[in-house]
Amino acid sequence: MKITEIEIFDIHCPKRPAWSPVFVRIHTDEGIHGVGEAGLAYDLGHSAAAHMIQEFAQEMLIGFNPFQSEKLWHKMLRESFWGLGGGPVVYSAISAIDTALWDIKGKALNLPVYQLLGGKTNKKLRTYASQLQFDWDGFTRKTLFKPEDYAKATEKAVNEGYDAVKVDPMMFDDKGDTIYDCTLPFRRHHLNLIRQRLQAIRDVLGDNGDIIFECHSLPGLTSALQLGEIAEKFNCLYFEEPVNYLNSKLHEPLKQKLNVPIAAGERLYLRHGVREYIEKQTVDILQPDIGLCGGLTEAKKICDYADMYDVKIQAHVCGGPVATAASLHLETAITNFIIHEHHTYALKDFNRELCIEDPQPVNGFFEVSDKPGIGIELNDKIVNRSPKVVVK
């Protein structure tokens, strides 16, 4: 089998211009194709990822045997020059291509990818409703800043069967303006507002529901410690991205001073990027993004590595439906899975229409598709409206 053609889609969503999933579809001479997704769907960088995939396609993919995914992975890493230094553009391109190759292998063998990763370890995947500060429904993104609105968003999630939610309760002030620089200590009035928002969520969830406290790596160490004390008080399932990754030592005092599990990893790449955090045991839940960390090839290795240290896995999922599908296969197969992320954008019609299949949980749980490959196909009617490059 040989690769004959590669399509790269840099998706434009008119309803949400800041949302731009990047897909690759790799075709072979046996009529089998596979799809993958780069993990840069939001904010900046998507077009860079699409162009990086194009360069890999032109230099390395045409004529290559897709079953030799390990060989190609190392070829992209070592012969791209920049792969040995890394970053989200190079690694997101590698990740998208690698996932598409796994999809091809599954289809050629008539097996779902989770079978190739070791079989079904987890039959049902507990799922949480992610990013409640934007509300929880299929309509346009909102900005929630009143505690009562956080309660209403939680009610919507609970009514759909979720018993766990994730929220960034600090990113909007009392007028709804976004706070990007959270490195300074928070003033008391904002800390009180954060507590009120979390209390509103807890009142709806009850004592048995789980809250994940999201920080998006925006705080500094001092403000992260302030927030961590609140996360402790509300018995949060974990405290996510409390500080940035540019200095790994920032995580050490958090682990020493806080009594709440710490999660991180969506902006770490390859085993090399997670190594220090795992070996120093400064994270309890690792969150690799399959569209960024090196694809399914590297994600499985990262999960097995983390398992040696009793670190649990929640794949970071904030992209199109292809990203969701790939994550479900990984999480179904690994032994250290803890919970699956379902982002509020996964509810929006501009995202759901991108693929023929529409993976959604039922009563707060996901079950992986048993179709060959990763079980999802692009919706040509929709994706062909966006910029597209074909390499032959």
C-alpha positions as CSV (number, residue, x, y, z in Angstrom):
1,M,0.0,0.0,0.0
2,K,1.3,3.5,-0.8
3,I,0.1,7.0,-0.1
4,T,-1.0,8.7,-3.3
5,E,-2.7,12.0,-2.3
6,I,-3.1,14.2,0.8
7,E,-5.9,16.8,1.3
8,I,-5.4,19.5,3.9
9,F,-8.4,21.5,5.2
10,D,-7.9,24.8,7.1
11,I,-11.5,25.2,8.2
12,H,-13.3,28.5,8.4
13,C,-16.4,28.7,10.5
14,P,-18.4,31.8,9.7
15,K,-20.4,31.6,12.9
16,R,-17.2,31.6,15.0
17,P,-14.2,32.9,13.0
18,A,-11.8,32.2,15.9
19,W,-12.6,28.5,15.5
20,S,-10.5,26.8,12.8
21,P,-10.0,23.0,13.0
22,V,-7.3,21.7,10.7
23,F,-7.9,18.3,9.1
24,V,-5.8,16.0,6.9
25,R,-7.2,13.2,4.7
26,I,-4.6,10.8,3.4
27,H,-5.5,8.6,0.4
28,T,-3.8,5.4,-0.8
29,D,-3.5,3.3,-4.0
30,E,-5.9,0.7,-2.5
31,G,-8.7,3.1,-2.2
32,I,-8.4,3.4,1.6
33,H,-8.1,6.8,3.2
34,G,-7.6,8.1,6.8
35,V,-8.3,11.3,8.6
36,G,-6.5,13.2,11.3
37,E,-6.7,16.6,13.0
38,A,-4.1,19.1,14.2
39,G,-4.6,20.4,17.7
40,L,-4.7,24.2,17.0
41,A,-8.4,24.8,16.3
42,Y,-8.7,27.8,18.5
43,D,-7.0,31.2,18.8
44,L,-3.7,31.5,16.7
45,G,-1.7,29.0,14.7
46,H,-4.1,27.0,12.6
47,S,-2.9,28.1,9.2
48,A,0.7,27.5,10.3
49,A,-0.3,23.9,11.1
50,A,-2.0,23.5,7.8
51,H,1.1,24.7,5.9
52,M,3.3,22.4,8.0
53,I,1.2,19.4,7.1
54,Q,1.5,20.5,3.4
55,E,5.3,20.6,3.7
56,F,5.5,17.2,5.3
57,A,3.2,15.9,2.6
58,Q,5.3,17.2,-0.2
59,E,8.6,16.1,1.3
60,M,7.8,12.7,2.9
61,L,4.4,11.2,2.4
62,I,3.8,10.5,-1.3
63,G,4.7,6.9,-2.1
64,F,5.2,6.0,1.6
65,N,3.6,2.9,3.1
66,P,1.1,4.0,5.7
67,F,1.6,0.9,7.8
68,Q,5.1,2.1,8.5
69,S,3.8,4.8,10.8
70,E,6.6,4.4,13.4
71,K,9.2,4.9,10.7
72,L,7.5,8.0,9.3
73,W,7.0,9.4,12.8
74,H,10.7,9.3,13.4
75,K,11.4,10.6,9.9
76,M,9.2,13.7,10.5
77,L,10.8,14.3,13.9
78,R,14.4,14.0,12.8
79,E,14.5,15.1,9.1
80,S,12.3,18.2,9.6
81,F,15.2,19.8,11.5
82,W,12.7,21.8,13.7
83,G,11.2,18.6,15.1
84,L,14.2,18.1,17.3
85,G,13.5,21.5,18.9
86,G,9.8,21.3,18.6
87,G,6.7,23.4,19.2
88,P,3.0,23.3,18.5
89,V,3.2,23.9,14.7
90,V,5.6,21.0,13.9
91,Y,4.1,18.6,16.4
92,S,0.5,19.4,15.5
93,A,1.3,18.5,11.9
94,I,3.1,15.3,12.9
95,S,0.1,14.5,15.1
96,A,-2.5,15.0,12.4
97,I,-0.6,12.9,9.9
98,D,0.1,10.1,12.5
99,T,-3.6,9.9,13.5
100,A,-4.6,9.6,9.8
101,L,-2.2,6.7,9.3
102,W,-3.7,4.8,12.3
103,D,-7.1,5.4,10.7
104,I,-5.9,3.8,7.5
105,K,-4.4,0.8,9.3
106,G,-7.7,0.2,11.2
107,K,-9.7,0.4,8.0
108,A,-7.3,-1.9,6.1
109,L,-7.5,-4.5,8.9
110,N,-11.2,-3.9,9.4
111,L,-10.6,-3.1,13.1
112,P,-11.3,-0.1,15.3
113,V,-8.1,1.6,16.3
114,Y,-8.6,0.9,20.0
115,Q,-8.1,-2.8,19.2
116,L,-4.7,-2.0,17.6
117,L,-3.8,0.0,20.8
118,G,-4.4,-3.0,23.1
119,G,-8.2,-3.6,23.1
120,K,-11.1,-2.3,25.2
121,T,-10.0,-1.6,28.7
122,N,-12.7,0.9,29.5
123,K,-16.2,0.1,28.1
124,K,-17.7,3.4,29.1
125,L,-15.9,6.7,29.5
126,R,-17.2,9.0,32.2
127,T,-17.4,12.5,30.7
128,Y,-17.5,16.0,32.0
129,A,-19.0,19.2,30.6
130,S,-16.1,21.5,29.9
131,Q,-15.8,25.3,30.0
132,L,-19.1,26.3,31.7
133,Q,-18.0,30.0,31.8
134,F,-19.2,30.0,28.2
135,D,-22.5,28.4,29.1
136,W,-23.6,24.9,28.2
137,D,-25.8,24.7,25.1
138,G,-25.7,24.4,21.3
139,F,-26.0,28.2,20.7
140,T,-23.4,30.9,20.3
141,R,-20.8,31.2,22.9
142,K,-21.7,33.4,25.9
143,T,-19.8,35.2,28.6
144,L,-21.1,34.3,32.0
145,F,-20.1,36.5,34.9
146,K,-23.1,36.3,37.4
147,P,-23.0,33.4,39.9
148,E,-26.7,32.6,39.1
149,D,-25.8,32.1,35.4
150,Y,-23.1,29.6,36.4
151,A,-25.8,27.7,38.3
152,K,-28.1,27.7,35.3
153,A,-25.3,26.4,33.0
154,T,-24.7,23.6,35.5
155,E,-28.4,22.7,35.6
156,K,-28.3,22.3,31.8
157,A,-25.3,19.9,32.1
158,V,-26.9,17.9,35.0
159,N,-30.1,17.6,33.0
160,E,-28.1,15.9,30.2
161,G,-26.7,13.4,32.7
162,Y,-23.3,14.9,33.6
163,D,-22.1,14.6,37.2
164,A,-18.9,16.5,36.5
165,V,-18.1,19.9,35.1
166,K,-15.1,22.1,34.4
167,V,-15.1,25.9,34.8
168,D,-12.6,28.7,34.7
169,P,-14.3,30.9,37.4
170,M,-11.7,33.6,37.3
171,M,-11.4,34.7,33.6
172,F,-14.3,37.2,33.6
173,D,-14.6,40.1,36.0
174,D,-17.9,41.2,37.5
175,K,-18.8,43.1,34.3
176,G,-17.9,40.2,31.9
177,D,-14.6,41.6,30.7
178,T,-11.8,39.0,30.2
179,I,-8.8,39.0,32.5
180,Y,-5.7,37.8,30.7
181,D,-3.0,38.8,33.1
182,C,-3.6,36.9,36.3
183,T,0.0,36.9,37.5
184,L,-0.7,39.6,40.2
185,P,-2.3,38.5,43.4
186,F,-6.1,38.7,43.1
187,R,-8.0,41.4,45.0
188,R,-10.4,40.2,47.7
189,H,-13.5,41.2,45.8
190,H,-12.5,39.0,42.8
191,L,-11.7,36.1,45.0
192,N,-15.1,36.4,46.6
193,L,-16.7,36.4,43.2
194,I,-14.8,33.2,42.3
195,R,-16.1,31.6,45.5
196,Q,-19.7,32.7,44.7
197,R,-19.5,31.2,41.2
198,L,-18.1,27.9,42.5
199,Q,-20.7,27.8,45.3
200,A,-23.5,28.3,42.7
201,I,-22.1,25.3,40.8
202,R,-21.7,23.2,43.9
203,D,-25.3,23.9,45.0
204,V,-26.6,22.4,41.8
205,L,-24.2,19.5,41.5
206,G,-24.5,18.5,45.2
207,D,-21.7,16.9,47.3
208,N,-21.3,13.9,45.0
209,G,-20.7,15.9,41.8
210,D,-17.2,16.9,40.7
211,I,-15.9,20.3,39.8
212,I,-12.7,20.8,37.8
213,F,-11.1,24.2,38.4
214,E,-9.6,25.5,35.2
215,C,-6.9,28.2,35.1
216,H,-5.6,28.1,31.5
217,S,-2.0,28.6,32.8
218,L,-2.8,32.3,33.3
219,P,-2.0,32.8,37.1
220,G,1.4,33.5,38.5
221,L,2.6,31.4,41.5
222,T,1.2,33.7,44.1
223,S,-2.2,34.0,42.5
224,A,-2.2,30.2,41.8
225,L,-1.8,29.5,45.4
226,Q,-4.7,31.8,46.2
227,L,-6.9,29.9,43.7
228,G,-5.6,26.6,44.9
229,E,-6.9,27.2,48.4
230,I,-10.3,27.8,47.0
231,A,-10.1,24.6,44.9
232,E,-9.3,22.8,48.1
233,K,-12.3,24.3,49.9
234,F,-14.7,23.2,47.2
235,N,-13.1,19.7,47.1
236,C,-12.4,20.0,43.4
237,L,-11.6,16.9,41.4
238,Y,-8.5,18.6,40.2
239,F,-6.8,22.0,39.8
240,E,-6.0,22.4,36.1
241,E,-3.1,24.4,34.5
242,P,-2.6,26.6,37.6
243,V,0.7,28.0,36.2
244,N,2.5,28.2,32.8
245,Y,4.9,25.6,31.4
246,L,7.7,28.0,30.5
247,N,9.3,27.3,33.9
248,S,8.6,23.7,35.1
249,K,9.8,24.6,38.6
250,L,6.6,26.6,39.2
251,H,4.7,23.4,39.8
252,E,6.9,22.3,42.6
253,P,5.7,24.7,45.4
254,L,2.1,24.1,44.3
255,K,2.5,20.3,45.0
256,Q,4.2,21.1,48.3
257,K,1.6,23.6,49.6
258,L,-1.7,22.5,48.1
259,N,-3.9,19.5,49.0
260,V,-5.7,19.2,45.7
261,P,-4.8,17.1,42.6
262,I,-3.0,19.1,39.9
263,A,-3.6,18.5,36.2
264,A,-1.6,19.8,33.2
265,G,-0.2,18.8,29.9
266,E,-2.1,20.2,26.9
267,R,0.9,22.4,25.9
268,L,3.5,19.7,26.5
269,Y,4.8,17.8,23.5
270,L,6.2,14.2,23.2
271,R,7.4,12.1,26.1
272,H,10.3,14.6,26.4
273,G,8.0,17.4,27.3
274,V,6.2,15.5,30.1
275,R,9.2,13.8,31.5
276,E,10.2,16.3,34.2
277,Y,6.6,16.7,35.4
278,I,6.1,12.9,35.7
279,E,9.4,12.1,37.2
280,K,9.2,14.9,39.8
281,Q,5.6,14.0,40.4
282,T,4.3,17.6,40.1
283,V,1.2,16.6,38.2
284,D,-1.4,14.0,39.2
285,I,-3.5,14.0,36.0
286,L,-1.7,14.4,32.7
287,Q,-3.7,15.9,29.8
288,P,-1.9,15.1,26.5
289,D,-3.6,16.4,23.3
290,I,-3.5,13.8,20.6
291,G,-3.4,16.6,18.0
292,L,-0.3,18.1,19.6
293,C,1.7,15.6,21.6
294,G,2.7,13.5,18.6
295,G,-0.5,11.7,17.5
296,L,-1.7,8.3,18.6
297,T,1.8,6.8,18.3
298,E,3.3,9.1,20.9
299,A,0.1,9.5,23.0
300,K,0.0,5.8,23.8
301,K,3.7,5.9,24.9
302,I,3.1,8.9,27.0
303,C,0.1,7.2,28.8
304,D,2.1,4.1,29.5
305,Y,5.0,6.2,30.8
306,A,2.7,8.1,33.1
307,D,1.2,4.9,34.4
308,M,4.6,3.9,35.8
309,Y,4.1,6.8,38.2
310,D,0.4,6.3,38.9
311,V,-0.4,9.5,37.0
312,K,-3.9,9.4,35.5
313,I,-4.9,10.5,32.0
314,Q,-7.5,12.8,30.7
315,A,-6.9,13.6,27.1
316,H,-7.2,17.3,26.3
317,V,-10.0,17.6,23.7
318,C,-10.7,21.0,22.3
319,G,-11.1,20.7,18.5
320,G,-13.3,19.2,15.8
321,P,-15.0,15.8,15.8
322,V,-11.9,14.0,14.5
323,A,-10.1,15.0,17.7
324,T,-12.9,13.6,19.8
325,A,-13.0,10.4,17.9
326,A,-9.2,9.8,18.2
327,S,-9.3,10.6,21.9
328,L,-12.0,8.1,22.6
329,H,-10.0,5.3,21.0
330,L,-6.9,6.1,23.2
331,E,-8.9,6.5,26.4
332,T,-10.8,3.3,25.8
333,A,-7.5,1.3,25.5
334,I,-5.4,2.7,28.3
335,T,-5.4,1.5,31.9
336,N,-4.9,4.9,33.6
337,F,-7.9,6.8,32.2
338,I,-9.8,9.0,34.6
339,I,-12.4,11.1,32.7
340,H,-13.1,12.4,29.2
341,E,-13.4,16.1,28.3
342,H,-16.4,17.3,26.2
343,H,-15.9,20.9,25.3
344,T,-18.8,23.3,25.0
345,Y,-17.7,23.9,21.4
346,A,-18.5,20.2,20.7
347,L,-22.1,21.2,21.1
348,K,-22.1,23.9,18.5
349,D,-23.6,23.3,15.0
350,F,-20.6,24.9,13.3
351,N,-18.5,22.2,14.8
352,R,-20.8,19.2,14.6
353,E,-21.5,19.6,10.9
354,L,-17.8,19.2,10.0
355,C,-18.1,15.4,10.0
356,I,-20.7,12.9,9.0
357,E,-20.6,11.3,12.4
358,D,-21.4,13.4,15.4
359,P,-19.8,11.9,18.6
360,Q,-21.8,12.9,21.7
361,P,-22.0,11.3,25.1
362,V,-25.2,9.8,26.5
363,N,-26.1,10.5,30.1
364,G,-22.6,11.7,30.8
365,F,-20.8,8.7,29.3
366,F,-19.1,8.1,26.0
367,E,-18.7,4.7,24.2
368,V,-16.1,4.4,21.4
369,S,-17.2,3.6,17.9
370,D,-16.7,0.0,16.7
371,K,-16.3,1.1,13.1
372,P,-12.9,0.3,11.4
373,G,-10.3,3.0,12.0
374,I,-11.2,5.9,14.3
375,G,-14.8,5.7,13.0
376,I,-15.4,9.2,11.6
377,E,-15.5,10.8,8.1
378,L,-15.3,14.4,7.0
379,N,-18.5,16.0,5.7
380,D,-17.3,17.0,2.2
381,K,-20.3,19.2,1.6
382,I,-19.1,21.4,4.5
383,V,-15.3,21.1,4.6
384,N,-14.9,21.8,0.9
385,R,-16.2,25.3,1.5
386,S,-13.0,26.2,3.4
387,P,-9.5,26.7,2.1
388,K,-8.0,23.4,0.9
389,V,-4.7,22.2,-0.5
390,V,-4.2,18.9,-2.3
391,V,-0.8,17.3,-2.6
392,K,-0.2,14.5,-5.1
